[in-house]
Amino acid sequence: MALEEYKRKRRFEETPEPPPKVEKKKGNRFVVQKHEATRLHYDFRLEMEGVLKSWAVPKGPSLDPADKRLAMQVEDHPVSYFDFEGNIPEGNYGAGSVMVWDVGTWQPLSPVPVDGKYVPGTEAEAASMLAKGDLKFRLNGKRLKGDFALIKMKGRRPGSKGNEWLMIKKHDDHVVEGYDAGDIDESVLSKRSMDDIAGDARSREWKSDRPAARGKLKAAWLADAIARVEKKKAAQGPRGTQKKKASSKKKA
Ligand code: MN
């Protein structure tokens, strides 16, 4: 059953992420979520076969064909993950802030070009290309547009899990040389920055030395997290000597 791994990794009574559910309706959306977990990365997800097929792209997708971006295939996500933006609590899988960085629709491209140009393909071709590890597709997002390929790397490197793909922009009218997804720190849904999104969670952690705040905490995980932070702060000496950023890094 699809989404089993998604389910296994999460405790739904603790995380605001949506529960696993395979969608019966067909759809052709895509989403890119900027995710500040243990390591910052961008999750690229294609709606396909009732789920979101997902890849974690450490440097983010690029519109420059010269960039071959490493994309680690990760577990399928439920379609309702499409617009998930918020904070995954500390101690949970993927803990950290999630921003909806891009949304749009996609279509598979036929593996056989016509007159040297890629043309829309069928759903069956998409399934076959995915299985073969050479998926060509066209994106129509707010930020990402044009033709791309996701190509599975053959020949496993030592220590590799065999889930490594490359995401590559094809040459077309949408190429932007030197593109860097990191230049745009704004949600396409809420216009918030990563700091804005993290804000609530961070301020709860960092203003927690006010006793009144602690009484309002409903979730046990948060109380525990704050207790750990306070213990660390006490051990490290006077307040204000640590960097906010470093302490906000979460365990995955
Ligand atoms: Mn992620």
Boltz pocket constraint, residues with backbone or C-beta under 6 A from the ligand:
constraints:
  - pocket:
      binder: B
      contacts: [[A, 33], [A, 35], [A, 37], [A, 41], [A, 42], [A, 43], [A, 56], [A, 94]]
      max_distance: 6.0
